[in-house]
Amino acid sequence: MLRSLLLRAAGSRRLRALAEAAPMTRSVVRRFIAGDTIDDGLAAARRLADSGLFATIDVLGEDTTDPGQAERATTAYLDLLAKVPDAGLVGSLDVSLKLTSLGATLPGGAEAAHRNARRICEAAGTVGATVTIDAEDHTTLDQMHGIVDQLRTEFPGIGLVLQAMLFRTPLDARKYAGPGSRVRLCKGAYNEPPTVAWPGRDQVTAAYVAAARTLFEGQGYPMLATHDPELIAAAAVLAADTGRQPGDYEFQMLYGIRTDEQQRLADAGHRVRIYVPCGTDWWGYFVRRLAERPANLTFFLRALVGR
Ligand SMILES: Cc1cc2nc3c(=O)[nH]c(=O)nc-3n(C[C@H](O)[C@H](O)[C@H](O)COP(=O)(O)OP(=O)(O)OC[C@H]3O[C@@H](n4cnc5c(N)ncnc54)[C@H](O)[C@@H]3O)c2cc1C
């Protein structure tokens, strides 16, 4: 119930304006977001690299309703990628894109999002960076997969995200388990109706393990995006069953969440990549983090009222 209310709040422009105007919220938000600028994102990625961790940078933005904004979002990624050599991150960085921030929901949006994502993939190729397309709510996924399929003909290394909570994911996991295919598997962060998604935590966990097994048995590169100890332990079983070594798959976690576990896995020889969000458009991303762990809400509300 609370999760569902919070996820609805993620789309509220009024709450967003209120939160963004309250200076005290900044310190709470900073736990999850590297900073307002792409330089902040790159600096965080650099610090992670110094600790043996990899990064995927998300320039925050989603649900763009303005073509100018889609162009600014694209340019932000191009600027970020141009700075990769100076940041010492050539050959190791990934960038995460939301197609709705590149214009996918505008009229004629599929073409615009494809064009913008293509520009970013080209720029990424020049600095040895990879690109992963985030999964948004279920209504966007057919269009997203269409664009990814088109991009894969030119950029076979492009990755995409699958959400274990969705009923469609077993089929999608089979479709994207082929050679070279980079797939990030997460539980799913959106408020989905029971017609398309498993409602219960145990069901989502079981669906996650099943989809992960499909990916591990396939010939692609699975990226397990989770902080859940049960799923992290399941990865060891899957790796043993399928003969995969660390490096044949990776763990991914979010910036600021379970940082000790991030380091522990990296120190144990695993490849661990951290999702580093940066930018000023943090509301939707931040509220999804509150919804995952309502205890975070208390800190945020205290900060909002200045106590
Ligand atoms: C790299 C990465 C990329 C992602 N990309 C997408 C995407 O494209 N689309 C999408 O729908 N979802 C995405 N997600 C979010 C994902 O779907 C889940 O909502 C999120 O990862 C929480 O699920 P969990 O597997 O960590 O398990 P949970 O059961 O939610 O968490 C397990 C434990 O992790 C810790 N934890 C988890 N979340 C928080 C939090 N917010 N604050 C504090 N502690 C926390 C707690 O200790 C918790 O007990 C992504 C997640 C990661 C890690």
Ligand as a Chemical Component Dictionary entry (heavy atoms), coordinates in Angstrom:
data_LIG
# 
_chem_comp.id                   LIG 
_chem_comp.type                 NON-POLYMER 
_chem_comp.pdbx_formal_charge   0 
_chem_comp.three_letter_code    LIG 
# 
loop_
_chem_comp_atom.comp_id 
_chem_comp_atom.atom_id 
_chem_comp_atom.alt_atom_id 
_chem_comp_atom.type_symbol 
_chem_comp_atom.charge 
_chem_comp_atom.model_Cartn_x 
_chem_comp_atom.model_Cartn_y 
_chem_comp_atom.model_Cartn_z 
_chem_comp_atom.pdbx_ordinal 
LIG C1  C1  C 0 22.168 -1.489 -10.997 1  
LIG C2  C2  C 0 20.689 -1.432 -10.884 2  
LIG C3  C3  C 0 19.939 -0.993 -11.951 3  
LIG C4  C4  C 0 18.543 -0.973 -11.872 4  
LIG N1  N1  N 0 17.819 -0.618 -12.976 5  
LIG C5  C5  C 0 16.481 -0.722 -12.936 6  
LIG C6  C6  C 0 15.694 -0.518 -14.096 7  
LIG O1  O1  O 0 16.199 -0.222 -15.189 8  
LIG N2  N2  N 0 14.346 -0.651 -13.985 9  
LIG C7  C7  C 0 13.736 -0.988 -12.801 10 
LIG O2  O2  O 0 12.501 -1.134 -12.783 11 
LIG N3  N3  N 0 14.463 -1.166 -11.681 12 
LIG C8  C8  C 0 15.803 -1.032 -11.714 13 
LIG N4  N4  N 0 16.530 -1.258 -10.573 14 
LIG C9  C9  C 0 15.846 -1.333 -9.248  15 
LIG C10 C10 C 0 15.401 -2.740 -8.917  16 
LIG O3  O3  O 0 14.332 -3.110 -9.751  17 
LIG C11 C11 C 0 14.939 -2.843 -7.447  18 
LIG O4  O4  O 0 13.863 -1.982 -7.218  19 
LIG C12 C12 C 0 16.013 -2.542 -6.429  20 
LIG O5  O5  O 0 17.258 -3.040 -6.836  21 
LIG C13 C13 C 0 15.686 -3.186 -5.062  22 
LIG O6  O6  O 0 15.594 -4.575 -5.189  23 
LIG P1  P1  P 0 16.663 -5.617 -4.581  24 
LIG O7  O7  O 0 16.852 -6.680 -5.590  25 
LIG O8  O8  O 0 17.875 -4.892 -4.178  26 
LIG O9  O9  O 0 15.913 -6.279 -3.358  27 
LIG P2  P2  P 0 15.245 -5.683 -2.066  28 
LIG O10 O10 O 0 14.580 -6.836 -1.430  29 
LIG O11 O11 O 0 14.426 -4.483 -2.383  30 
LIG O12 O12 O 0 16.469 -5.211 -1.190  31 
LIG C14 C14 C 0 17.368 -6.116 -0.556  32 
LIG C15 C15 C 0 18.122 -5.339 0.503   33 
LIG O13 O13 O 0 18.881 -4.299 -0.103  34 
LIG C16 C16 C 0 18.802 -3.107 0.659   35 
LIG N5  N5  N 0 18.071 -2.086 -0.105  36 
LIG C17 C17 C 0 17.396 -2.263 -1.267  37 
LIG N6  N6  N 0 16.880 -1.101 -1.706  38 
LIG C18 C18 C 0 17.217 -0.170 -0.777  39 
LIG C19 C19 C 0 16.980 1.216  -0.665  40 
LIG N7  N7  N 0 16.285 1.885  -1.580  41 
LIG N8  N8  N 0 17.482 1.873  0.407   42 
LIG C20 C20 C 0 18.205 1.223  1.345   43 
LIG N9  N9  N 0 18.472 -0.101 1.280   44 
LIG C21 C21 C 0 17.985 -0.795 0.241   45 
LIG C22 C22 C 0 18.082 -3.487 1.931   46 
LIG O14 O14 O 0 19.065 -3.897 2.862   47 
LIG C23 C23 C 0 17.213 -4.637 1.499   48 
LIG O15 O15 O 0 16.865 -5.473 2.556   49 
LIG C24 C24 C 0 17.911 -1.335 -10.654 50 
LIG C25 C25 C 0 18.674 -1.792 -9.579  51 
LIG C26 C26 C 0 20.033 -1.867 -9.679  52 
LIG C27 C27 C 0 20.808 -2.399 -8.513  53 
# 
loop_
_chem_comp_bond.comp_id 
_chem_comp_bond.atom_id_1 
_chem_comp_bond.atom_id_2 
_chem_comp_bond.value_order 
_chem_comp_bond.pdbx_ordinal 
LIG C1  C2  SING 1  
LIG C2  C3  SING 2  
LIG C2  C26 DOUB 3  
LIG C3  C4  DOUB 4  
LIG C4  N1  SING 5  
LIG C4  C24 SING 6  
LIG N1  C5  DOUB 7  
LIG C5  C6  SING 8  
LIG C5  C8  SING 9  
LIG C6  O1  DOUB 10 
LIG C6  N2  SING 11 
LIG N2  C7  SING 12 
LIG C7  O2  DOUB 13 
LIG C7  N3  SING 14 
LIG N3  C8  DOUB 15 
LIG C8  N4  SING 16 
LIG N4  C9  SING 17 
LIG N4  C24 SING 18 
LIG C9  C10 SING 19 
LIG C10 O3  SING 20 
LIG C10 C11 SING 21 
LIG C11 O4  SING 22 
LIG C11 C12 SING 23 
LIG C12 O5  SING 24 
LIG C12 C13 SING 25 
LIG C13 O6  SING 26 
LIG O6  P1  SING 27 
LIG P1  O7  DOUB 28 
LIG P1  O8  SING 29 
LIG P1  O9  SING 30 
LIG O9  P2  SING 31 
LIG P2  O10 DOUB 32 
LIG P2  O11 SING 33 
LIG P2  O12 SING 34 
LIG O12 C14 SING 35 
LIG C14 C15 SING 36 
LIG C15 O13 SING 37 
LIG C15 C23 SING 38 
LIG O13 C16 SING 39 
LIG C16 N5  SING 40 
LIG C16 C22 SING 41 
LIG N5  C17 SING 42 
LIG N5  C21 SING 43 
LIG C17 N6  DOUB 44 
LIG N6  C18 SING 45 
LIG C18 C19 SING 46 
LIG C18 C21 DOUB 47 
LIG C19 N7  SING 48 
LIG C19 N8  DOUB 49 
LIG N8  C20 SING 50 
LIG C20 N9  DOUB 51 
LIG N9  C21 SING 52 
LIG C22 O14 SING 53 
LIG C22 C23 SING 54 
LIG C23 O15 SING 55 
LIG C24 C25 DOUB 56 
LIG C25 C26 SING 57 
LIG C26 C27 SING 58 
# 
